[in-house]
Amino acid sequence: MGEMKIRVLELYSGIGGMHYAAKLANVGAEIIFSVDINTAANEVYRHNFNGTNQQARNIESLSAKEINKLKPDVIMMSPPCQPFTRVGLKLDLKDARCSSFLHLLDVLPQLETVSFVLMENVVGFETSEMRNAFTKALKGCGFYFREFLLSPVSLQIPNSRNRYYLIAKKFMNFPFGSETDIMTTLPGTGCDIYVSAQETILESYLEKNLGDEDLTRYLLPDKTLMKYWRILDVRQTSDTSSCCFTKAYTHYAEGTGSVLQHCSNEPFHTKFAEFEKDGDIAHLKTLQLRYFTPREIANLLGFPAQFSFPDTISLRARYRLLGNSLNVFVVSRLLKLLLE
């Protein structure tokens, strides 16, 4: 008999960020069942985890009875975030997109084997009605919980993606923090993370051999440069930070993610100043401003080298799916914290 595996039910599984986090945490966790309603996300998930029982289901169709049959120890989930984002209208509990999550709160008291919960959501969830309903349901079932607002930057990863996380365990309190305050750092970090200086700069997350053909595909179009040059968040390969990539990256210019100066030996401020003087786009074009590729964003989100997209998924869809995904590094640290 091998060591007992920790059984994980993965809900709102997306492209598999939580599955990769469970692997990376290396705590003997095994995904026994995975559910999402998004067709494209499911296609990517199955392409990478063809051995996992992954189903396209509405979570409201999962009964307590069916979940109990699976005997999960852990539920990992990243419920749809529209109701709680600054972009989505703050409808909260009345929003139909909340109904699957509310269904989970209803079945929670009937789940016989679940002792651990890990949940990821957007910033703003912590002040929502939904959060109050969630923590009340957890407490009612004998869970202790801790809440976090964390960005990968706190793990020295050069990308900001501030997110809300909750971890909960049954009948056993945590040896750190309290239920009344939200933590913004992981306990124990600072001493046990040895990140090489190399890993803190963007360069180590970039594709090494981007050919000319590929480069052309990712360069910002002239009309985007002309229209939006003032609001672009330009990063260089030696930078130690980048803005959060959203699902609208490459589709909208403002606030959707950083762009990269591919030609690194030109100071871009000088070129921007020259362009401002005479309006000649040639100044900007020497910088070779380009979008981060889906692979590079996946790298910053902590997806391992073996992760890939099936050819059927368009470039636009890849950006959208990554924008909706989570940071594998951060989630794996939280899962470790929860289970150890």
Order of alpha helices (4+ residues) and beta strands (2+ residues): beta-alpha-beta-alpha-beta-alpha-beta-alpha-beta-alpha-beta-beta-beta-alpha-alpha-beta-beta-alpha-alpha-beta-alpha-alpha-alpha
